[in-house]
Amino acid sequence: MTKQKNAAHRPSTQRKMEDIMEAARSEFFDCGFAAASIEAIAAKAGVSKVTIYNHYGDKENLFGEMLKSHVGRIRNKFEIANLEHNSLHDILTGAGMDMLDFLTQNKMIQFERMLGAEVNRDPKIGSFFLESGPRYLLNSLAKLLTASVEKGEIQSEDVIYSAEMFPSLVMGRLDMMMRYGWDPKLTPAAKKDRVKQAVDAWMRIHQVS
């Protein structure tokens, strides 16, 4: 079945939501939060402003939902149900690869630079970003780690701290250096090795005594 036929069989509301999310992603990533407009997003999505306001309420909520959608692939790795058929080591390895690919995209680096400048003018923008991006993922990972602790697979006295430690081990100082113009030029093999070392180190720290 062709892509067009598949699209035709999706419910119209679902297609509309996907179009809005894609338009919001394009607008926010290109313009930042402050300069992005509901009008431009509606035009890109081929819907009315009223449709967006009816579904998302305001620009802040649309921004948050866009971020949650954007990090959805990583978030799905942290579903507790994944522990039924996968080891925590394997789950973290997959998530680490997705995280590294996601955070080293030029588009993502530019987006974070824009937001950093905007936060100086309006601190609320930082709160919108943190709650729907980093903290959204952090809380999901913490729930996964809690389930793993209960299974006896790892030990942790503070799962939030343990969850914070994981992306730090994967990224190291890459994110900070890339924000200032450094291009690490990571090959697929280098990414795989970096994630393996990060996951192995994290698991050693949290191994059951």
C-alpha positions as CSV (number, residue, x, y, z in Angstrom):
1,M,0.0,0.0,0.0
2,T,1.4,3.4,-0.9
3,K,2.1,6.1,1.6
4,Q,-0.8,8.2,0.2
5,K,-3.2,5.3,0.6
6,N,-2.0,4.7,4.2
7,A,-2.5,8.4,4.9
8,A,-6.0,8.3,3.5
9,H,-6.9,5.5,5.8
10,R,-5.8,7.4,9.0
11,P,-8.6,9.1,10.9
12,S,-8.8,12.8,9.8
13,T,-8.3,14.0,13.4
14,Q,-5.1,12.0,13.7
15,R,-3.7,13.3,10.5
16,K,-4.6,16.8,11.6
17,M,-2.8,16.4,14.9
18,E,0.3,15.0,13.1
19,D,0.3,17.9,10.7
20,I,0.1,20.4,13.6
21,M,2.9,18.7,15.5
22,E,5.1,18.7,12.4
23,A,4.3,22.4,11.7
24,A,4.9,23.3,15.4
25,R,8.3,21.4,15.4
26,S,9.4,23.3,12.2
27,E,8.2,26.7,13.5
28,F,9.7,26.4,17.1
29,F,13.0,24.9,15.9
30,D,13.4,27.6,13.2
31,C,12.2,30.6,15.2
32,G,12.5,29.7,18.9
33,F,9.6,30.1,21.3
34,A,9.1,33.9,21.4
35,A,9.1,34.5,17.6
36,A,7.0,31.4,16.8
37,S,3.4,32.1,16.1
38,I,0.2,30.2,16.2
39,E,-0.7,31.9,12.9
40,A,2.4,30.5,11.2
41,I,1.9,27.0,12.6
42,A,-1.7,27.0,11.5
43,A,-0.7,28.0,8.0
44,K,2.0,25.4,7.8
45,A,-0.3,22.7,9.0
46,G,-3.2,23.8,6.7
47,V,-5.6,24.3,9.6
48,S,-7.3,27.2,11.3
49,K,-5.9,29.0,14.4
50,V,-9.2,28.0,16.1
51,T,-8.4,24.3,15.6
52,I,-5.0,24.7,17.3
53,Y,-6.5,26.7,20.2
54,N,-9.3,24.1,20.6
55,H,-6.8,21.2,20.8
56,Y,-3.9,22.8,22.7
57,G,-5.2,25.9,24.4
58,D,-2.3,28.2,24.0
59,K,1.2,28.5,22.6
60,E,2.9,27.3,25.8
61,N,0.9,24.1,25.9
62,L,1.5,23.5,22.2
63,F,5.3,24.0,22.8
64,G,5.2,21.4,25.6
65,E,3.3,18.9,23.5
66,M,5.7,19.4,20.6
67,L,8.6,18.7,22.9
68,K,7.1,15.5,24.3
69,S,6.3,14.3,20.8
70,H,9.9,15.1,19.7
71,V,11.5,13.1,22.5
72,G,8.9,10.3,22.2
73,R,11.3,7.7,20.7
74,I,13.6,8.0,23.7
75,R,10.7,8.1,26.2
76,N,9.3,4.9,24.7
77,K,12.5,3.1,25.6
78,F,11.8,3.9,29.3
79,E,8.4,2.1,29.4
80,I,8.4,-0.3,32.4
81,A,6.9,-3.0,30.2
82,N,10.2,-3.2,28.3
83,L,11.8,-4.9,31.3
84,E,9.6,-8.0,30.7
85,H,11.7,-9.0,27.7
86,N,14.9,-6.9,27.9
87,S,17.6,-6.4,30.4
88,L,18.1,-2.9,31.8
89,H,21.6,-2.9,30.2
90,D,20.1,-3.4,26.7
91,I,17.3,-0.8,27.3
92,L,19.8,1.8,28.4
93,T,22.1,1.0,25.4
94,G,19.2,1.6,23.0
95,A,18.2,4.8,24.8
96,G,21.8,6.0,24.9
97,M,22.2,5.6,21.2
98,D,18.9,7.5,20.5
99,M,19.9,10.2,23.0
100,L,23.3,10.7,21.4
101,D,21.8,10.8,17.9
102,F,19.1,13.3,19.1
103,L,21.3,15.7,21.0
104,T,24.1,15.9,18.4
105,Q,21.8,17.0,15.6
106,N,22.7,20.5,14.3
107,K,19.0,21.4,14.5
108,M,18.8,20.5,18.2
109,I,22.0,22.4,19.0
110,Q,20.8,25.5,17.3
111,F,17.4,25.2,19.0
112,E,19.0,25.1,22.4
113,R,21.2,28.1,21.6
114,M,18.1,30.1,20.7
115,L,16.2,29.0,23.9
116,G,19.2,29.8,26.0
117,A,19.2,33.4,24.8
118,E,15.4,33.7,25.2
119,V,15.5,32.4,28.8
120,N,17.5,35.5,29.7
121,R,14.5,37.6,28.7
122,D,11.8,35.3,29.9
123,P,12.7,32.6,32.4
124,K,9.2,30.9,31.9
125,I,10.5,29.6,28.5
126,G,13.1,27.6,30.3
127,S,10.5,26.1,32.6
128,F,8.3,25.1,29.5
129,F,11.4,23.4,27.9
130,L,12.6,21.6,31.0
131,E,9.2,20.3,32.1
132,S,8.3,18.9,28.7
133,G,11.8,17.8,27.6
134,P,14.6,16.9,30.1
135,R,12.4,16.5,33.2
136,Y,9.8,14.5,31.2
137,L,12.5,12.0,30.2
138,L,14.1,12.1,33.6
139,N,10.9,11.2,35.4
140,S,10.2,8.4,32.9
141,L,13.7,6.9,33.4
142,A,13.4,7.2,37.2
143,K,10.2,5.1,37.1
144,L,12.0,2.5,35.0
145,L,14.9,2.4,37.4
146,T,12.5,2.0,40.3
147,A,11.0,-1.0,38.7
148,S,14.5,-2.4,38.0
149,V,15.4,-1.9,41.7
150,E,12.3,-3.8,42.7
151,K,13.3,-6.6,40.4
152,G,16.6,-6.8,42.2
153,E,18.5,-6.0,38.9
154,I,20.2,-2.9,40.3
155,Q,20.5,-0.9,43.5
156,S,20.0,2.8,44.0
157,E,19.4,5.0,47.0
158,D,18.1,7.8,44.9
159,V,16.6,6.9,41.5
160,I,16.3,10.5,40.4
161,Y,20.0,11.0,40.9
162,S,20.7,7.7,39.2
163,A,18.5,8.8,36.3
164,E,20.4,12.2,36.1
165,M,23.7,10.4,36.0
166,F,22.9,8.3,32.9
167,P,22.7,11.1,30.2
168,S,25.6,12.8,31.8
169,L,27.7,9.7,31.3
170,V,26.5,9.3,27.7
171,M,27.1,13.0,26.7
172,G,29.9,13.9,29.0
173,R,30.8,17.5,27.9
174,L,29.7,17.1,24.3
175,D,26.6,19.1,24.6
176,M,28.3,22.1,26.3
177,M,31.2,22.1,23.7
178,M,28.8,21.7,20.7
179,R,26.8,24.7,21.9
180,Y,30.0,26.7,21.5
181,G,30.7,25.5,18.0
182,W,32.8,22.4,18.3
183,D,31.9,19.6,15.9
184,P,32.8,16.1,17.4
185,K,32.3,14.3,14.1
186,L,31.3,11.1,15.8
187,T,31.2,8.1,13.5
188,P,28.6,5.4,14.1
189,A,31.4,3.2,15.6
190,A,32.5,6.0,17.9
191,K,28.9,6.6,19.1
192,K,28.4,2.9,19.8
193,D,31.7,2.7,21.8
194,R,30.8,5.9,23.7
195,V,27.4,4.5,24.7
196,K,28.8,1.1,25.6
197,Q,31.3,2.7,28.0
198,A,28.7,4.9,29.5
199,V,26.2,2.1,30.1
200,D,28.9,-0.3,31.4
201,A,30.1,2.4,33.9
202,W,26.5,3.2,35.0
203,M,25.7,-0.5,35.6
204,R,28.9,-1.0,37.6
205,I,28.0,1.9,39.9
206,H,24.5,0.4,40.4
207,Q,25.3,-3.3,40.5
208,V,23.8,-5.2,43.4
209,S,26.3,-5.9,46.1
